[in-house]
Amino acid sequence: MKKKVLASVLTTVALGASVAALPAAPASAAPGQRSLATVLAADGHHFDHKWGDFDILDAAVTAVLKAKPNSAVGVLADGSVALTAFLPTDRAFRRLVHDLTGKRPHSERATFNRLVKAAGVNTIEQVLLYHVVPGATITYAKAKASDGAALKSALGPVIRVNVRKHGRIALIDRDPDAANALVKASARNINQGNKQIAHGVNRVLRPADL
């Protein structure tokens, strides 16, 4: 993936701006309808030094919704809508930034800022929607039993499930030249028991051959 591929993006988010609150489901959400936005915001909207969590993802979703309030990404805040999301860790975004820019930032904030500068909000929006599978609550166990399945993303292009040796789940995206994302067993079934469920992944899925 090269930075020049993303040069046509029209809109960018101002760097260094404070992260606004991601819309969350009301505290009185019906049983089984806690949204993934609520989960992402559980530890506050801030960056830290834990590269295995989802602060950059939280900031990316918030940036998209701040620039485009009617974006389909807002479904993550509606716990009444069933979906499965694959959540790239902060380290996954740093790997993406390295691919885009050749730089490996030392902090989450710097990683987010470089991501915004290299990609822009329109591209980030498309990438986020590619990580969402609407209409289905897919548990980790169901995914392990679905080798070869094609999951249609909210963006349109599919994600293919590849169950590897020892039950490791790989997700095959649209970029054949990049390493495929692996579902992190330690970050599976996030928000289980609700209509919206998620699984952490170690790489950002790519919706095109970049």
C-alpha positions as CSV (number, residue, x, y, z in Angstrom):
1,M,0.0,0.0,0.0
2,K,1.4,3.4,-1.0
3,K,0.6,6.8,0.2
4,K,0.0,8.1,-3.3
5,V,-2.9,5.7,-3.8
6,L,-4.8,7.8,-1.2
7,A,-4.1,11.2,-2.7
8,S,-7.6,11.5,-4.1
9,V,-9.2,11.7,-0.7
10,L,-11.1,15.0,-0.5
11,T,-11.6,15.6,3.2
12,T,-9.2,15.6,6.1
13,V,-9.6,16.0,9.8
14,A,-7.6,18.8,11.6
15,L,-4.6,17.4,13.4
16,G,-4.2,17.9,17.1
17,A,-7.9,18.5,17.7
18,S,-9.4,17.1,20.9
19,V,-11.3,13.9,20.5
20,A,-15.0,14.5,20.8
21,A,-17.3,12.0,22.5
22,L,-18.5,9.1,20.3
23,P,-22.3,8.9,20.3
24,A,-23.2,6.1,22.7
25,A,-26.4,4.2,23.5
26,P,-28.3,5.6,26.4
27,A,-27.5,4.1,29.8
28,S,-31.0,2.7,29.9
29,A,-30.5,0.7,26.7
30,A,-32.8,-2.4,26.6
31,P,-31.2,-5.7,27.6
32,G,-29.1,-7.1,24.8
33,Q,-28.9,-3.7,23.1
34,R,-25.6,-2.2,24.5
35,S,-23.8,-0.7,21.5
36,L,-20.2,-1.2,20.6
37,A,-19.8,2.6,20.8
38,T,-20.5,2.2,24.5
39,V,-17.9,-0.5,24.8
40,L,-15.2,1.6,23.0
41,A,-15.9,4.6,25.2
42,A,-15.9,2.6,28.5
43,D,-12.3,3.7,29.4
44,G,-12.8,7.3,28.2
45,H,-11.9,9.0,25.0
46,H,-8.1,9.3,25.3
47,F,-4.8,7.8,24.2
48,D,-2.6,5.7,26.4
49,H,0.3,3.3,26.1
50,K,-1.6,0.1,25.7
51,W,-1.1,-0.9,22.1
52,G,-3.4,-3.9,22.5
53,D,-6.6,-1.9,23.0
54,F,-8.7,0.3,20.7
55,D,-8.1,3.9,21.4
56,I,-7.1,4.8,17.8
57,L,-10.2,3.0,16.5
58,D,-12.3,5.0,19.0
59,A,-10.7,8.2,17.8
60,A,-11.1,7.2,14.1
61,V,-14.8,6.5,14.5
62,T,-15.3,9.8,16.3
63,A,-13.4,11.7,13.7
64,V,-15.6,10.3,10.9
65,L,-18.8,11.1,12.8
66,K,-17.6,14.6,13.6
67,A,-16.9,15.3,10.0
68,K,-19.9,13.3,8.6
69,P,-22.7,13.1,11.2
70,N,-24.9,11.0,8.9
71,S,-22.2,8.4,8.1
72,A,-23.2,4.8,8.2
73,V,-20.4,4.3,10.8
74,G,-23.0,5.7,13.3
75,V,-24.6,2.2,13.3
76,L,-22.0,1.3,15.9
77,A,-23.8,3.5,18.4
78,D,-27.2,1.9,17.7
79,G,-27.3,-1.2,19.9
80,S,-30.7,-2.3,18.4
81,V,-29.0,-3.1,15.1
82,A,-27.4,-6.6,15.0
83,L,-23.8,-6.6,13.6
84,T,-20.4,-8.1,14.0
85,A,-17.4,-5.8,13.9
86,F,-13.7,-6.6,13.7
87,L,-11.8,-4.1,15.8
88,P,-8.1,-3.3,14.8
89,T,-5.9,-2.8,17.8
90,D,-3.8,0.4,18.2
91,R,-0.8,-1.7,17.1
92,A,-2.7,-2.7,14.0
93,F,-3.2,0.9,13.1
94,R,0.5,1.6,13.7
95,R,1.3,-1.2,11.2
96,L,-1.0,0.5,8.7
97,V,0.6,3.9,9.2
98,H,4.0,2.3,8.7
99,D,2.8,0.8,5.4
100,L,1.4,4.2,4.3
101,T,4.2,6.5,5.4
102,G,7.3,4.4,6.2
103,K,7.1,5.8,9.7
104,R,6.5,3.9,12.9
105,P,5.2,6.5,15.4
106,H,6.1,6.1,19.1
107,S,2.7,7.1,20.5
108,E,-1.0,6.4,19.8
109,R,-1.7,10.1,19.3
110,A,1.1,10.4,16.7
111,T,-0.1,7.3,15.0
112,F,-3.7,8.7,14.8
113,N,-2.4,12.0,13.5
114,R,-0.3,10.4,10.8
115,L,-3.2,8.2,9.8
116,V,-5.5,11.2,9.3
117,K,-2.8,13.0,7.3
118,A,-2.0,10.1,5.1
119,A,-5.6,8.9,4.5
120,G,-8.2,11.5,5.3
121,V,-11.7,11.0,6.7
122,N,-13.4,9.6,3.5
123,T,-10.9,6.8,3.3
124,I,-11.0,6.1,7.0
125,E,-14.8,5.9,6.8
126,Q,-14.6,3.3,4.0
127,V,-12.0,1.3,5.9
128,L,-14.1,1.3,9.1
129,L,-17.2,0.2,7.2
130,Y,-15.2,-2.7,5.8
131,H,-14.8,-4.0,9.3
132,V,-18.5,-4.2,10.0
133,V,-20.7,-7.1,9.0
134,P,-24.3,-6.0,9.4
135,G,-27.3,-8.2,10.3
136,A,-25.4,-11.0,12.0
137,T,-24.1,-11.6,15.5
138,I,-21.1,-13.9,14.8
139,T,-19.5,-15.4,17.9
140,Y,-15.9,-16.6,18.0
141,A,-17.2,-20.2,18.0
142,K,-19.4,-19.6,14.9
143,A,-16.5,-18.0,13.1
144,K,-14.3,-21.1,13.8
145,A,-17.0,-23.2,12.3
146,S,-17.3,-21.1,9.2
147,D,-14.1,-21.8,7.2
148,G,-14.4,-20.4,3.7
149,A,-17.4,-18.2,4.5
150,A,-17.8,-14.9,2.7
151,L,-19.0,-12.1,5.0
152,K,-20.5,-9.1,3.3
153,S,-19.3,-5.9,4.9
154,A,-21.2,-2.7,5.4
155,L,-19.0,-1.2,2.6
156,G,-20.0,-3.9,0.2
157,P,-16.9,-6.0,-0.5
158,V,-16.7,-9.3,1.3
159,I,-14.3,-10.6,4.0
160,R,-13.4,-14.3,3.7
161,V,-12.9,-16.5,6.7
162,N,-9.9,-18.8,6.7
163,V,-9.7,-21.1,9.7
164,R,-6.1,-22.2,10.0
165,K,-4.2,-24.9,12.0
166,H,-5.0,-25.0,15.7
167,G,-8.2,-23.0,15.0
168,R,-6.6,-19.7,14.3
169,I,-9.0,-17.4,12.4
170,A,-7.6,-15.4,9.5
171,L,-9.6,-12.8,7.6
172,I,-8.9,-12.5,3.9
173,D,-9.3,-8.9,2.7
174,R,-9.1,-7.4,-0.8
175,D,-5.3,-6.7,-0.7
176,P,-3.5,-9.9,-1.8
177,D,-0.1,-8.4,-1.2
178,A,-0.6,-7.6,2.5
179,A,-0.5,-10.0,5.4
180,N,-4.0,-11.1,6.5
181,A,-5.5,-10.1,9.8
182,L,-5.8,-12.6,12.6
183,V,-8.6,-12.6,15.1
184,K,-7.1,-12.3,18.6
185,A,-8.4,-15.1,20.8
186,S,-7.6,-12.8,23.8
187,A,-10.0,-10.2,22.4
188,R,-12.9,-12.3,21.2
189,N,-16.6,-12.0,21.8
190,I,-16.5,-8.4,23.0
191,N,-20.0,-7.3,24.1
192,Q,-21.2,-10.9,24.0
193,G,-24.9,-11.2,24.9
194,N,-25.8,-8.2,22.9
195,K,-26.9,-7.7,19.3
196,Q,-23.6,-6.1,18.5
197,I,-20.5,-8.2,19.0
198,A,-16.9,-7.7,18.1
199,H,-13.5,-9.4,17.9
200,G,-10.1,-7.7,18.0
201,V,-7.8,-8.2,15.0
202,N,-4.1,-7.6,14.7
203,R,-4.2,-5.9,11.4
204,V,-6.4,-3.3,9.6
205,L,-8.5,-5.0,6.9
206,R,-8.0,-3.4,3.4
207,P,-11.1,-3.1,1.2
208,A,-9.0,-2.7,-2.0
209,D,-5.8,-3.9,-3.6
210,L,-3.6,-1.0,-2.6
